[in-house]
Amino acid sequence: ALADAGWTEAVRAVSDLAAGKGKRVEPVQSNGKTLYRGYVTGFNTRAEATAFCERLKSTGRSCFVR
């Protein structure tokens, strides 16, 4: 539920760049706990993903391109 809420907030923050993008949520183990990491999918190039990420970070959210 938190990953879905994070997705909704991210899309709202950069709605012009989020059009046509998808999401994926995967469990991640960290310090013996299961966390859920959300991914934004559907970029045509790494540069497009980087631009999205930089814009998202400018709104105070965390982001990195894999």
The 8 nearest C-alpha neighbors of each residue, nearest first, counted from 0:
[[1, 3, 2, 4, 5, 35, 6, 24],
 [2, 0, 4, 3, 5, 35, 6, 37],
 [1, 3, 5, 4, 0, 37, 6, 35],
 [2, 4, 6, 0, 1, 5, 7, 37],
 [3, 5, 1, 7, 6, 2, 0, 8],
 [6, 4, 2, 8, 3, 7, 1, 9],
 [5, 7, 3, 9, 4, 8, 10, 2],
 [6, 8, 4, 10, 5, 9, 11, 3],
 [9, 7, 11, 5, 6, 10, 12, 4],
 [10, 8, 12, 6, 11, 7, 5, 13],
 [11, 9, 14, 7, 13, 12, 8, 17],
 [10, 12, 8, 14, 9, 13, 7, 17],
 [13, 11, 9, 10, 14, 8, 58, 55],
 [14, 12, 10, 15, 16, 11, 17, 9],
 [13, 15, 17, 10, 11, 16, 12, 18],
 [14, 16, 13, 17, 18, 10, 12, 11],
 [17, 15, 14, 13, 18, 51, 10, 20],
 [18, 16, 14, 20, 15, 10, 13, 19],
 [19, 17, 20, 16, 15, 14, 10, 21],
 [18, 20, 17, 21, 41, 16, 42, 40],
 [21, 19, 41, 17, 18, 40, 39, 22],
 [22, 20, 40, 39, 41, 19, 23, 38],
 [23, 21, 39, 38, 40, 24, 37, 20],
 [22, 24, 38, 37, 39, 25, 21, 40],
 [23, 25, 37, 36, 38, 35, 22, 2],
 [26, 24, 36, 35, 27, 37, 23, 38],
 [25, 27, 35, 34, 33, 36, 28, 24],
 [28, 26, 34, 33, 35, 25, 29, 36],
 [27, 29, 33, 32, 34, 31, 30, 26],
 [30, 28, 32, 31, 33, 27, 34, 26],
 [31, 29, 32, 28, 33, 34, 27, 26],
 [30, 32, 29, 28, 33, 34, 27, 26],
 [33, 31, 29, 30, 28, 34, 27, 26],
 [32, 34, 28, 27, 26, 29, 35, 31],
 [35, 33, 27, 26, 28, 32, 36, 29],
 [36, 34, 26, 25, 27, 24, 2, 37],
 [35, 37, 25, 24, 26, 34, 38, 27],
 [36, 38, 24, 23, 2, 35, 25, 22],
 [39, 37, 23, 22, 24, 40, 36, 25],
 [38, 40, 22, 21, 20, 23, 37, 41],
 [41, 39, 21, 22, 20, 42, 38, 23],
 [40, 42, 20, 21, 43, 39, 19, 22],
 [41, 43, 44, 48, 40, 47, 20, 45],
 [42, 44, 41, 47, 45, 48, 46, 40],
 [45, 43, 47, 46, 42, 48, 49, 41],
 [44, 46, 48, 47, 49, 43, 42, 64],
 [47, 45, 49, 44, 48, 50, 43, 51],
 [46, 48, 50, 44, 45, 49, 42, 51],
 [47, 49, 45, 51, 46, 50, 42, 52],
 [50, 48, 52, 46, 51, 47, 53, 45],
 [49, 51, 47, 53, 52, 48, 46, 54],
 [52, 50, 48, 54, 49, 53, 55, 47],
 [51, 53, 49, 55, 54, 50, 62, 56],
 [54, 52, 56, 50, 55, 51, 49, 57],
 [53, 55, 57, 51, 52, 56, 50, 58],
 [54, 56, 52, 57, 58, 53, 60, 51],
 [57, 55, 60, 53, 59, 58, 54, 61],
 [56, 58, 54, 55, 59, 53, 60, 52],
 [59, 57, 56, 55, 60, 54, 12, 13],
 [60, 58, 56, 57, 61, 55, 54, 62],
 [61, 59, 56, 58, 55, 62, 57, 9],
 [62, 60, 56, 59, 63, 55, 52, 58],
 [61, 63, 52, 56, 60, 55, 64, 53],
 [62, 64, 52, 65, 61, 49, 53, 56],
 [63, 65, 49, 48, 62, 52, 45, 38],
 [64, 63, 45, 48, 38, 49, 62, 39]]
